[in-house]
Amino acid sequence: MLTSVDPDLIRVLGDPLRLQIVTLLARETLCTTHLVEETGAKQTNLSNHMKVLREAGVVETEPCGRFTYYKLKPEVLAGLSQQFAALADSARTASENKRACP
């Protein structure tokens, strides 16, 4: 039974700005300009965060003329959700497993 969660993905999503970006992209596909407007982040800062999200496989890009659109990859979040669900299932049965003290 799986009893751990991908720490790298948790670290990627643990950043407040990246989590905000993921939340926005869960609602619609947005370009960099939209994301700058929505988050208030500077273009360079946003670009760095988008690179981290791309490299982690959380988002994918879609070129459109001179703009780059970003789309969330829901299967990545679904996989993370399954990892947490497995961890919760393990915790439910953990109360039955009590290690004796020496």
ABEGO torsion letter per residue (X at the ends): XBABBBAAAAAAAABAAAAAAAAAAAABBBBAAAAAAAAGBBAAAAAAAAAAAAAAGABBBBBBEABBBBBBBAAAAAAAAAAAAAAAAAAAAAAABBBBBX
